[in-house]
Amino acid sequence: MKIFVAGLSYKTTPVEVREKLAVQRSRLQCSGCRLKLRGNLSEVVLLSTCNRVEIYGVSPWIHGRVQ
């Protein structure tokens, strides 16, 4: 079991990019389920605010580091 986090912050990501990846409150649950299924994750938490988007997940494998 591997735990990971991936995210975008207002400090490092332009607003145009954050707007494209922002998830509306009404779609958080649906988007989280899609991430879980498509990413083959056993657990997932999707956090989307006006300043950042973060994904916390548990995966059977993680290959490398994404920057």
PyMOL Python script that loads the backbone (N, CA, C, O; Angstrom):
from pymol import cmd

cmd.read_pdbstr("""\
ATOM      1  N   MET A   1       0.844  -1.169   0.000  1.00  0.00           N
ATOM      2  CA  MET A   1       0.000   0.000   0.000  1.00  0.00           C
ATOM      3  C   MET A   1       0.897   1.242   0.000  1.00  0.00           C
ATOM      4  O   MET A   1       1.776   1.378   0.851  1.00  0.00           O
ATOM      5  N   LYS A   2       0.673   2.127  -0.941  1.00  0.00           N
ATOM      6  CA  LYS A   2       1.439   3.363  -1.078  1.00  0.00           C
ATOM      7  C   LYS A   2       0.497   4.558  -0.962  1.00  0.00           C
ATOM      8  O   LYS A   2      -0.533   4.611  -1.632  1.00  0.00           O
ATOM      9  N   ILE A   3       0.851   5.500  -0.120  1.00  0.00           N
ATOM     10  CA  ILE A   3       0.064   6.721   0.056  1.00  0.00           C
ATOM     11  C   ILE A   3       0.744   7.838  -0.724  1.00  0.00           C
ATOM     12  O   ILE A   3       1.967   7.977  -0.684  1.00  0.00           O
ATOM     13  N   PHE A   4      -0.056   8.636  -1.437  1.00  0.00           N
ATOM     14  CA  PHE A   4       0.503   9.735  -2.211  1.00  0.00           C
ATOM     15  C   PHE A   4      -0.384  10.968  -2.110  1.00  0.00           C
ATOM     16  O   PHE A   4      -1.553  10.890  -1.733  1.00  0.00           O
ATOM     17  N   VAL A   5       0.199  12.097  -2.454  1.00  0.00           N
ATOM     18  CA  VAL A   5      -0.552  13.350  -2.563  1.00  0.00           C
ATOM     19  C   VAL A   5      -0.075  14.048  -3.835  1.00  0.00           C
ATOM     20  O   VAL A   5       1.112  14.048  -4.161  1.00  0.00           O
ATOM     21  N   ALA A   6      -1.020  14.634  -4.533  1.00  0.00           N
ATOM     22  CA  ALA A   6      -0.712  15.428  -5.721  1.00  0.00           C
ATOM     23  C   ALA A   6      -1.571  16.679  -5.635  1.00  0.00           C
ATOM     24  O   ALA A   6      -2.737  16.611  -5.246  1.00  0.00           O
ATOM     25  N   GLY A   7      -0.997  17.821  -5.998  1.00  0.00           N
ATOM     26  CA  GLY A   7      -1.791  19.022  -5.881  1.00  0.00           C
ATOM     27  C   GLY A   7      -1.218  20.214  -6.603  1.00  0.00           C
ATOM     28  O   GLY A   7      -0.086  20.202  -7.086  1.00  0.00           O
ATOM     29  N   LEU A   8      -2.037  21.241  -6.660  1.00  0.00           N
ATOM     30  CA  LEU A   8      -1.680  22.527  -7.247  1.00  0.00           C
ATOM     31  C   LEU A   8      -1.960  23.610  -6.224  1.00  0.00           C
ATOM     32  O   LEU A   8      -2.968  23.558  -5.519  1.00  0.00           O
ATOM     33  N   SER A   9      -1.081  24.584  -6.139  1.00  0.00           N
ATOM     34  CA  SER A   9      -1.216  25.669  -5.178  1.00  0.00           C
ATOM     35  C   SER A   9      -1.244  27.010  -5.887  1.00  0.00           C
ATOM     36  O   SER A   9      -0.683  27.159  -6.973  1.00  0.00           O
ATOM     37  N   TYR A  10      -1.892  27.976  -5.276  1.00  0.00           N
ATOM     38  CA  TYR A  10      -1.916  29.329  -5.832  1.00  0.00           C
ATOM     39  C   TYR A  10      -0.517  29.946  -5.871  1.00  0.00           C
ATOM     40  O   TYR A  10      -0.267  30.885  -6.628  1.00  0.00           O
ATOM     41  N   LYS A  11       0.391  29.413  -5.053  1.00  0.00           N
ATOM     42  CA  LYS A  11       1.748  29.957  -5.010  1.00  0.00           C
ATOM     43  C   LYS A  11       2.581  29.562  -6.227  1.00  0.00           C
ATOM     44  O   LYS A  11       3.519  30.265  -6.601  1.00  0.00           O
ATOM     45  N   THR A  12       2.230  28.427  -6.843  1.00  0.00           N
ATOM     46  CA  THR A  12       3.066  27.924  -7.935  1.00  0.00           C
ATOM     47  C   THR A  12       2.325  27.712  -9.253  1.00  0.00           C
ATOM     48  O   THR A  12       2.957  27.438 -10.273  1.00  0.00           O
ATOM     49  N   THR A  13       1.002  27.833  -9.250  1.00  0.00           N
ATOM     50  CA  THR A  13       0.211  27.524 -10.440  1.00  0.00           C
ATOM     51  C   THR A  13      -0.636  28.720 -10.849  1.00  0.00           C
ATOM     52  O   THR A  13      -1.334  29.286 -10.008  1.00  0.00           O
ATOM     53  N   PRO A  14      -0.597  29.118 -12.110  1.00  0.00           N
ATOM     54  CA  PRO A  14      -1.403  30.248 -12.578  1.00  0.00           C
ATOM     55  C   PRO A  14      -2.907  29.985 -12.389  1.00  0.00           C
ATOM     56  O   PRO A  14      -3.360  28.842 -12.434  1.00  0.00           O
ATOM     57  N   VAL A  15      -3.648  31.043 -12.183  1.00  0.00           N
ATOM     58  CA  VAL A  15      -5.085  30.938 -11.945  1.00  0.00           C
ATOM     59  C   VAL A  15      -5.798  30.250 -13.102  1.00  0.00           C
ATOM     60  O   VAL A  15      -6.781  29.542 -12.878  1.00  0.00           O
ATOM     61  N   GLU A  16      -5.332  30.439 -14.324  1.00  0.00           N
ATOM     62  CA  GLU A  16      -5.979  29.815 -15.484  1.00  0.00           C
ATOM     63  C   GLU A  16      -5.938  28.291 -15.394  1.00  0.00           C
ATOM     64  O   GLU A  16      -6.901  27.620 -15.762  1.00  0.00           O
ATOM     65  N   VAL A  17      -4.841  27.755 -14.912  1.00  0.00           N
ATOM     66  CA  VAL A  17      -4.708  26.306 -14.767  1.00  0.00           C
ATOM     67  C   VAL A  17      -5.571  25.820 -13.616  1.00  0.00           C
ATOM     68  O   VAL A  17      -6.263  24.811 -13.748  1.00  0.00           O
ATOM     69  N   ARG A  18      -5.541  26.523 -12.482  1.00  0.00           N
ATOM     70  CA  ARG A  18      -6.358  26.121 -11.325  1.00  0.00           C
ATOM     71  C   ARG A  18      -7.838  26.143 -11.663  1.00  0.00           C
ATOM     72  O   ARG A  18      -8.589  25.287 -11.195  1.00  0.00           O
ATOM     73  N   GLU A  19      -8.273  27.106 -12.469  1.00  0.00           N
ATOM     74  CA  GLU A  19      -9.683  27.181 -12.866  1.00  0.00           C
ATOM     75  C   GLU A  19     -10.090  25.954 -13.673  1.00  0.00           C
ATOM     76  O   GLU A  19     -11.204  25.454 -13.520  1.00  0.00           O
ATOM     77  N   LYS A  20      -9.205  25.470 -14.525  1.00  0.00           N
ATOM     78  CA  LYS A  20      -9.513  24.295 -15.342  1.00  0.00           C
ATOM     79  C   LYS A  20      -9.633  23.022 -14.501  1.00  0.00           C
ATOM     80  O   LYS A  20     -10.404  22.124 -14.843  1.00  0.00           O
ATOM     81  N   LEU A  21      -8.883  22.942 -13.415  1.00  0.00           N
ATOM     82  CA  LEU A  21      -8.872  21.737 -12.590  1.00  0.00           C
ATOM     83  C   LEU A  21      -9.772  21.822 -11.363  1.00  0.00           C
ATOM     84  O   LEU A  21      -9.970  20.823 -10.673  1.00  0.00           O
ATOM     85  N   ALA A  22     -10.315  22.996 -11.086  1.00  0.00           N
ATOM     86  CA  ALA A  22     -11.196  23.150  -9.931  1.00  0.00           C
ATOM     87  C   ALA A  22     -12.429  22.263 -10.096  1.00  0.00           C
ATOM     88  O   ALA A  22     -12.933  22.080 -11.204  1.00  0.00           O
ATOM     89  N   VAL A  23     -12.905  21.718  -8.980  1.00  0.00           N
ATOM     90  CA  VAL A  23     -14.072  20.835  -8.988  1.00  0.00           C
ATOM     91  C   VAL A  23     -15.196  21.529  -8.221  1.00  0.00           C
ATOM     92  O   VAL A  23     -15.010  21.963  -7.084  1.00  0.00           O
ATOM     93  N   GLN A  24     -16.356  21.627  -8.851  1.00  0.00           N
ATOM     94  CA  GLN A  24     -17.501  22.245  -8.182  1.00  0.00           C
ATOM     95  C   GLN A  24     -17.945  21.378  -7.015  1.00  0.00           C
ATOM     96  O   GLN A  24     -17.834  20.153  -7.058  1.00  0.00           O
ATOM     97  N   ARG A  25     -18.442  22.018  -5.988  1.00  0.00           N
ATOM     98  CA  ARG A  25     -18.861  21.315  -4.776  1.00  0.00           C
ATOM     99  C   ARG A  25     -19.850  20.185  -5.081  1.00  0.00           C
ATOM    100  O   ARG A  25     -19.755  19.101  -4.506  1.00  0.00           O
ATOM    101  N   SER A  26     -20.780  20.438  -5.971  1.00  0.00           N
ATOM    102  CA  SER A  26     -21.802  19.440  -6.298  1.00  0.00           C
ATOM    103  C   SER A  26     -21.227  18.230  -7.039  1.00  0.00           C
ATOM    104  O   SER A  26     -21.890  17.197  -7.126  1.00  0.00           O
ATOM    105  N   ARG A  27     -20.016  18.337  -7.570  1.00  0.00           N
ATOM    106  CA  ARG A  27     -19.408  17.250  -8.347  1.00  0.00           C
ATOM    107  C   ARG A  27     -18.232  16.581  -7.628  1.00  0.00           C
ATOM    108  O   ARG A  27     -17.587  15.698  -8.194  1.00  0.00           O
ATOM    109  N   LEU A  28     -17.948  16.992  -6.391  1.00  0.00           N
ATOM    110  CA  LEU A  28     -16.801  16.425  -5.671  1.00  0.00           C
ATOM    111  C   LEU A  28     -16.910  14.911  -5.504  1.00  0.00           C
ATOM    112  O   LEU A  28     -15.950  14.188  -5.771  1.00  0.00           O
ATOM    113  N   GLN A  29     -18.064  14.431  -5.067  1.00  0.00           N
ATOM    114  CA  GLN A  29     -18.218  12.999  -4.824  1.00  0.00           C
ATOM    115  C   GLN A  29     -18.061  12.208  -6.124  1.00  0.00           C
ATOM    116  O   GLN A  29     -17.358  11.198  -6.155  1.00  0.00           O
ATOM    117  N   CYS A  30     -18.705  12.656  -7.180  1.00  0.00           N
ATOM    118  CA  CYS A  30     -18.624  11.979  -8.474  1.00  0.00           C
ATOM    119  C   CYS A  30     -17.193  11.983  -9.001  1.00  0.00           C
ATOM    120  O   CYS A  30     -16.709  10.968  -9.501  1.00  0.00           O
ATOM    121  N   SER A  31     -16.523  13.115  -8.890  1.00  0.00           N
ATOM    122  CA  SER A  31     -15.138  13.217  -9.360  1.00  0.00           C
ATOM    123  C   SER A  31     -14.212  12.326  -8.542  1.00  0.00           C
ATOM    124  O   SER A  31     -13.299  11.706  -9.087  1.00  0.00           O
ATOM    125  N   GLY A  32     -14.445  12.262  -7.243  1.00  0.00           N
ATOM    126  CA  GLY A  32     -13.656  11.384  -6.387  1.00  0.00           C
ATOM    127  C   GLY A  32     -13.822   9.921  -6.757  1.00  0.00           C
ATOM    128  O   GLY A  32     -12.850   9.166  -6.775  1.00  0.00           O
ATOM    129  N   CYS A  33     -15.054   9.519  -7.052  1.00  0.00           N
ATOM    130  CA  CYS A  33     -15.307   8.133  -7.463  1.00  0.00           C
ATOM    131  C   CYS A  33     -14.616   7.819  -8.786  1.00  0.00           C
ATOM    132  O   CYS A  33     -14.054   6.736  -8.952  1.00  0.00           O
ATOM    133  N   ARG A  34     -14.654   8.752  -9.718  1.00  0.00           N
ATOM    134  CA  ARG A  34     -13.980   8.541 -11.007  1.00  0.00           C
ATOM    135  C   ARG A  34     -12.469   8.390 -10.814  1.00  0.00           C
ATOM    136  O   ARG A  34     -11.844   7.510 -11.405  1.00  0.00           O
ATOM    137  N   LEU A  35     -11.896   9.253  -9.986  1.00  0.00           N
ATOM    138  CA  LEU A  35     -10.461   9.145  -9.701  1.00  0.00           C
ATOM    139  C   LEU A  35     -10.115   7.782  -9.114  1.00  0.00           C
ATOM    140  O   LEU A  35      -9.123   7.159  -9.492  1.00  0.00           O
ATOM    141  N   LYS A  36     -10.942   7.336  -8.193  1.00  0.00           N
ATOM    142  CA  LYS A  36     -10.694   6.056  -7.529  1.00  0.00           C
ATOM    143  C   LYS A  36     -10.726   4.908  -8.531  1.00  0.00           C
ATOM    144  O   LYS A  36      -9.848   4.045  -8.520  1.00  0.00           O
ATOM    145  N   LEU A  37     -11.729   4.899  -9.391  1.00  0.00           N
ATOM    146  CA  LEU A  37     -11.865   3.812 -10.355  1.00  0.00           C
ATOM    147  C   LEU A  37     -10.799   3.860 -11.447  1.00  0.00           C
ATOM    148  O   LEU A  37     -10.156   2.850 -11.734  1.00  0.00           O
ATOM    149  N   ARG A  38     -10.612   5.018 -12.047  1.00  0.00           N
ATOM    150  CA  ARG A  38      -9.655   5.138 -13.154  1.00  0.00           C
ATOM    151  C   ARG A  38      -8.210   5.016 -12.694  1.00  0.00           C
ATOM    152  O   ARG A  38      -7.352   4.562 -13.452  1.00  0.00           O
ATOM    153  N   GLY A  39      -7.937   5.416 -11.462  1.00  0.00           N
ATOM    154  CA  GLY A  39      -6.577   5.343 -10.946  1.00  0.00           C
ATOM    155  C   GLY A  39      -6.265   4.065 -10.207  1.00  0.00           C
ATOM    156  O   GLY A  39      -5.160   3.894  -9.693  1.00  0.00           O
ATOM    157  N   ASN A  40      -7.249   3.146 -10.148  1.00  0.00           N
ATOM    158  CA  ASN A  40      -7.066   1.889  -9.422  1.00  0.00           C
ATOM    159  C   ASN A  40      -6.629   2.154  -7.981  1.00  0.00           C
ATOM    160  O   ASN A  40      -5.687   1.538  -7.482  1.00  0.00           O
ATOM    161  N   LEU A  41      -7.324   3.077  -7.326  1.00  0.00           N
ATOM    162  CA  LEU A  41      -6.997   3.469  -5.958  1.00  0.00           C
ATOM    163  C   LEU A  41      -7.911   2.757  -4.979  1.00  0.00           C
ATOM    164  O   LEU A  41      -9.091   2.558  -5.268  1.00  0.00           O
ATOM    165  N   SER A  42      -7.385   2.371  -3.825  1.00  0.00           N
ATOM    166  CA  SER A  42      -8.237   1.765  -2.803  1.00  0.00           C
ATOM    167  C   SER A  42      -8.922   2.829  -1.957  1.00  0.00           C
ATOM    168  O   SER A  42      -9.990   2.592  -1.393  1.00  0.00           O
ATOM    169  N   GLU A  43      -8.304   4.000  -1.872  1.00  0.00           N
ATOM    170  CA  GLU A  43      -8.902   5.127  -1.143  1.00  0.00           C
ATOM    171  C   GLU A  43      -8.509   6.423  -1.841  1.00  0.00           C
ATOM    172  O   GLU A  43      -7.439   6.504  -2.444  1.00  0.00           O
ATOM    173  N   VAL A  44      -9.369   7.435  -1.762  1.00  0.00           N
ATOM    174  CA  VAL A  44      -9.062   8.728  -2.366  1.00  0.00           C
ATOM    175  C   VAL A  44      -9.788   9.840  -1.620  1.00  0.00           C
ATOM    176  O   VAL A  44     -10.920   9.669  -1.167  1.00  0.00           O
ATOM    177  N   VAL A  45      -9.114  10.982  -1.502  1.00  0.00           N
ATOM    178  CA  VAL A  45      -9.717  12.204  -0.980  1.00  0.00           C
ATOM    179  C   VAL A  45      -9.401  13.299  -1.987  1.00  0.00           C
ATOM    180  O   VAL A  45      -8.243  13.489  -2.360  1.00  0.00           O
ATOM    181  N   LEU A  46     -10.418  14.011  -2.421  1.00  0.00           N
ATOM    182  CA  LEU A  46     -10.257  15.103  -3.370  1.00  0.00           C
ATOM    183  C   LEU A  46     -10.630  16.397  -2.663  1.00  0.00           C
ATOM    184  O   LEU A  46     -11.739  16.539  -2.149  1.00  0.00           O
ATOM    185  N   LEU A  47      -9.691  17.341  -2.641  1.00  0.00           N
ATOM    186  CA  LEU A  47      -9.899  18.626  -1.993  1.00  0.00           C
ATOM    187  C   LEU A  47      -9.778  19.716  -3.041  1.00  0.00           C
ATOM    188  O   LEU A  47      -8.765  19.808  -3.735  1.00  0.00           O
ATOM    189  N   SER A  48     -10.805  20.540  -3.158  1.00  0.00           N
ATOM    190  CA  SER A  48     -10.782  21.622  -4.138  1.00  0.00           C
ATOM    191  C   SER A  48     -11.286  22.891  -3.457  1.00  0.00           C
ATOM    192  O   SER A  48     -12.438  22.960  -3.029  1.00  0.00           O
ATOM    193  N   THR A  49     -10.413  23.892  -3.360  1.00  0.00           N
ATOM    194  CA  THR A  49     -10.789  25.185  -2.785  1.00  0.00           C
ATOM    195  C   THR A  49     -10.457  26.269  -3.803  1.00  0.00           C
ATOM    196  O   THR A  49     -10.005  25.974  -4.909  1.00  0.00           O
ATOM    197  N   CYS A  50     -10.679  27.508  -3.428  1.00  0.00           N
ATOM    198  CA  CYS A  50     -10.378  28.606  -4.348  1.00  0.00           C
ATOM    199  C   CYS A  50      -8.876  28.774  -4.558  1.00  0.00           C
ATOM    200  O   CYS A  50      -8.464  29.400  -5.535  1.00  0.00           O
ATOM    201  N   ASN A  51      -8.051  28.230  -3.666  1.00  0.00           N
ATOM    202  CA  ASN A  51      -6.603  28.400  -3.752  1.00  0.00           C
ATOM    203  C   ASN A  51      -5.829  27.166  -4.184  1.00  0.00           C
ATOM    204  O   ASN A  51      -4.676  27.274  -4.599  1.00  0.00           O
ATOM    205  N   ARG A  52      -6.452  25.987  -4.093  1.00  0.00           N
ATOM    206  CA  ARG A  52      -5.685  24.786  -4.407  1.00  0.00           C
ATOM    207  C   ARG A  52      -6.600  23.610  -4.759  1.00  0.00           C
ATOM    208  O   ARG A  52      -7.792  23.605  -4.451  1.00  0.00           O
ATOM    209  N   VAL A  53      -6.005  22.630  -5.408  1.00  0.00           N
ATOM    210  CA  VAL A  53      -6.649  21.350  -5.688  1.00  0.00           C
ATOM    211  C   VAL A  53      -5.667  20.279  -5.244  1.00  0.00           C
ATOM    212  O   VAL A  53      -4.502  20.301  -5.640  1.00  0.00           O
ATOM    213  N   GLU A  54      -6.130  19.339  -4.421  1.00  0.00           N
ATOM    214  CA  GLU A  54      -5.255  18.284  -3.911  1.00  0.00           C
ATOM    215  C   GLU A  54      -5.953  16.940  -4.016  1.00  0.00           C
ATOM    216  O   GLU A  54      -7.166  16.832  -3.834  1.00  0.00           O
ATOM    217  N   ILE A  55      -5.163  15.919  -4.312  1.00  0.00           N
ATOM    218  CA  ILE A  55      -5.655  14.542  -4.337  1.00  0.00           C
ATOM    219  C   ILE A  55      -4.779  13.735  -3.388  1.00  0.00           C
ATOM    220  O   ILE A  55      -3.557  13.702  -3.532  1.00  0.00           O
ATOM    221  N   TYR A  56      -5.409  13.090  -2.425  1.00  0.00           N
ATOM    222  CA  TYR A  56      -4.730  12.169  -1.521  1.00  0.00           C
ATOM    223  C   TYR A  56      -5.242  10.780  -1.874  1.00  0.00           C
ATOM    224  O   TYR A  56      -6.450  10.582  -2.011  1.00  0.00           O
ATOM    225  N   GLY A  57      -4.354   9.834  -2.021  1.00  0.00           N
ATOM    226  CA  GLY A  57      -4.811   8.508  -2.417  1.00  0.00           C
ATOM    227  C   GLY A  57      -3.947   7.396  -1.870  1.00  0.00           C
ATOM    228  O   GLY A  57      -2.830   7.609  -1.400  1.00  0.00           O
ATOM    229  N   VAL A  58      -4.507   6.195  -1.950  1.00  0.00           N
ATOM    230  CA  VAL A  58      -3.804   4.969  -1.581  1.00  0.00           C
ATOM    231  C   VAL A  58      -3.830   4.071  -2.803  1.00  0.00           C
ATOM    232  O   VAL A  58      -4.889   3.773  -3.355  1.00  0.00           O
ATOM    233  N   SER A  59      -2.645   3.646  -3.216  1.00  0.00           N
ATOM    234  CA  SER A  59      -2.500   2.861  -4.437  1.00  0.00           C
ATOM    235  C   SER A  59      -1.662   1.629  -4.161  1.00  0.00           C
ATOM    236  O   SER A  59      -0.810   1.641  -3.273  1.00  0.00           O
ATOM    237  N   PRO A  60      -1.899   0.554  -4.924  1.00  0.00           N
ATOM    238  CA  PRO A  60      -1.049  -0.624  -4.753  1.00  0.00           C
ATOM    239  C   PRO A  60       0.361  -0.382  -5.283  1.00  0.00           C
ATOM    240  O   PRO A  60       1.286  -1.109  -4.922  1.00  0.00           O
ATOM    241  N   TRP A  61       0.541   0.636  -6.141  1.00  0.00           N
ATOM    242  CA  TRP A  61       1.870   0.935  -6.687  1.00  0.00           C
ATOM    243  C   TRP A  61       1.970   2.412  -7.027  1.00  0.00           C
ATOM    244  O   TRP A  61       0.986   3.065  -7.374  1.00  0.00           O
ATOM    245  N   ILE A  62       3.182   2.913  -6.916  1.00  0.00           N
ATOM    246  CA  ILE A  62       3.491   4.271  -7.355  1.00  0.00           C
ATOM    247  C   ILE A  62       4.845   4.181  -8.035  1.00  0.00           C
ATOM    248  O   ILE A  62       5.799   3.631  -7.484  1.00  0.00           O
ATOM    249  N   HIS A  63       4.913   4.716  -9.214  1.00  0.00           N
ATOM    250  CA  HIS A  63       6.161   4.641  -9.980  1.00  0.00           C
ATOM    251  C   HIS A  63       6.737   6.037 -10.113  1.00  0.00           C
ATOM    252  O   HIS A  63       6.178   6.879 -10.815  1.00  0.00           O
ATOM    253  N   GLY A  64       7.837   6.281  -9.453  1.00  0.00           N
ATOM    254  CA  GLY A  64       8.525   7.560  -9.602  1.00  0.00           C
ATOM    255  C   GLY A  64       7.887   8.695  -8.823  1.00  0.00           C
ATOM    256  O   GLY A  64       6.973   8.516  -8.017  1.00  0.00           O
ATOM    257  N   ARG A  65       8.417   9.865  -9.109  1.00  0.00           N
ATOM    258  CA  ARG A  65       7.958  11.077  -8.431  1.00  0.00           C
ATOM    259  C   ARG A  65       7.558  12.091  -9.491  1.00  0.00           C
ATOM    260  O   ARG A  65       8.289  12.306 -10.458  1.00  0.00           O
ATOM    261  N   VAL A  66       6.414  12.704  -9.315  1.00  0.00           N
ATOM    262  CA  VAL A  66       5.920  13.698 -10.263  1.00  0.00           C
ATOM    263  C   VAL A  66       6.146  15.081  -9.679  1.00  0.00           C
ATOM    264  O   VAL A  66       5.799  15.336  -8.525  1.00  0.00           O
ATOM    265  N   GLN A  67       6.726  15.975 -10.470  1.00  0.00           N
ATOM    266  CA  GLN A  67       6.927  17.339  -9.999  1.00  0.00           C
ATOM    267  C   GLN A  67       6.289  18.316 -10.928  1.00  0.00           C
ATOM    268  O   GLN A  67       6.354  19.523 -10.695  1.00  0.00           O
TER     269      GLN A  67
END
""", "prot")
cmd.dss("prot")
cmd.show_as("cartoon", "prot")
cmd.util.cbc("prot")
cmd.orient("prot")
